Amino acid sequence: MEATEAIVTIMVVGMTCGIPLLGLTIRFSLKPLVEAFIRLREAQLGAPQIQQLKDRVAYLERQLELRGMLDHPVATSTLQQLAPEHLPVAQKERERI
């Protein structure tokens, strides 16, 4: 076997096994990065939902404070801004009553 045949054989075997292994290595190393980027984008687009949840919690805290069931006082400036009609769940409960 000549030197060029040996080099070609090593190159073919190296590329046959090396390219798939390189692809898998790149895939596994980039997968967490891509998933983190996707979660970041979802969190940025889901900001209105988070604000709605904060409004609902503040409204429930206000209701508990009005009934004297809350252990610690809550800042009333933010609580008085919320009205039950701004909260979709509170609207449904009003209709049931």
Contacts in CASP RR format, 6 or more apart in sequence:
PFRMAT RR
TARGET T0000
AUTHOR 0000-0000-0000
METHOD contacts of the structure
MODEL  1
MEATEAIVTIMVVGMTCGIPLLGLTIRFSLKPLVEAFIRLREAQLGAPQI
QQLKDRVAYLERQLELRGMLDHPVATSTLQQLAPEHLPVAQKERERI
52 87 0 8 1.000
52 88 0 8 1.000
55 82 0 8 1.000
55 86 0 8 1.000
55 87 0 8 1.000
56 87 0 8 1.000
56 89 0 8 1.000
56 90 0 8 1.000
58 74 0 8 1.000
58 78 0 8 1.000
58 79 0 8 1.000
58 82 0 8 1.000
59 79 0 8 1.000
59 82 0 8 1.000
59 84 0 8 1.000
59 87 0 8 1.000
59 90 0 8 1.000
61 70 0 8 1.000
61 74 0 8 1.000
61 79 0 8 1.000
62 74 0 8 1.000
62 79 0 8 1.000
62 80 0 8 1.000
62 82 0 8 1.000
64 70 0 8 1.000
65 73 0 8 1.000
65 74 0 8 1.000
65 79 0 8 1.000
84 90 0 8 1.000
84 91 0 8 1.000
84 94 0 8 1.000
85 91 0 8 1.000
END
